[in-house]
């Protein structure tokens, strides 16, 4: 749809307004930090009592990417965000924002049987190499039975520590135990089709009081659809449970992260974090022994001999955590100005009759409202560059991503697709 400018962003906000960021996970704290570093005062709200308590709360998270030999927005974004994140986290450590102990750059081995993919990425220097089983086994310190890709500069981080570190800035006012109950703009509700008048701001009602701001960023993952302005976003939660294996149950500790159908991350004490299950339409937050068993069986199939057999008789004694990935239909995050869907549908109505229509109208947005959600299981990789993109849009700076990727990430893309297909989600009706 090269002639359609629905994804184009609104003019930059007035300089250095108060910004409210809702959500103190990876997306929210990264966005708050990016804005604070540009001199914008930020109020960061979260319903939990610590940053990174939701989907960002796992004890270890993997910095990795999923490569593809095909061209396309998903492959392009996956690579761009990964390469950016590699340097971003090291910079945080150099600046003493992130503690050295909060990340370990031990490398990531990713099982890969696609010969075409290994040929495309046979040797890209220090960021990825294609290895045979023998070379992969030598790096891992355990028996790897097939070919793999080696990401030497990658590794694992502690997401909750990262979120807390990012939120520590003189211009960030962190308000925890603060549940957002309503978000509206202007006296007549949150949507003003004629645009906002001078002096209008967003009113964020919470369990701890009311906050007014000229700019609001919604970064609450699956909970974003609980707020009226973002109710139509096609977000879907996917449950995942990890398993913590103490050293007593580990026969040999690999020297690096290993990604197979699941993953394992080595701990300094010789234990392992393994995971994660993948369950659609399951909102049970309890840790389950059956899911520990599934994680262990997946690991045993991928890397036999790492775990002692007796662990299967003591599943109830294992630690773990269940969380909910926030996913989108096209597996790309949703980042940018929130679309005014009714006006967008009216303005681009010719697309419903002919998807190739050249519509000259600009996009339609809810002024001063932005969103940063839908990072799935790759939040550590994708949130740094998405935060920079949002900060650039809000501040009127050059964008860190090309036009095609801005279009691919645009919150308006789903409304336009629904218009072309003649469908609407239940929340849009």
ABEGO torsion letter per residue (X at the ends): XAABAAABBBBBBBBGBBBBBBEABAAAAAAAAAAAAAGBBBBBBBABABBGABAAABABBBBBBBBBABBEAAAAAAAAAAAAAAAAAAAAAAAGABBAAABBBAEBBBBBABAAAAAAAABAEAABBBBBAAAAAAAAGBBBABBBBBBAABEBBBAAAAAAAAABBAABBBBBGBBBABBBBEAAEABBAAEBBBGBBBBBBBAAEBBBBABBBBAAEAAAAABAAAAABBBBBBBBBBBBBBAAABABBBABBBBBABBBBBBAAGBBBBOBBBBBGBABABBBAAAAAAAAAAAAAABBGABBAAAAAAAAABBEBBBBBBBBAAGBBBBEBBBBAAAAAAAAAAAAABAABBBABBBBBBBGBBBBBGAEAAAAAAAAAAAAAAAAAAAGBBBABBAAAAAAABAAAAAAAAAAAGBBBAAAX
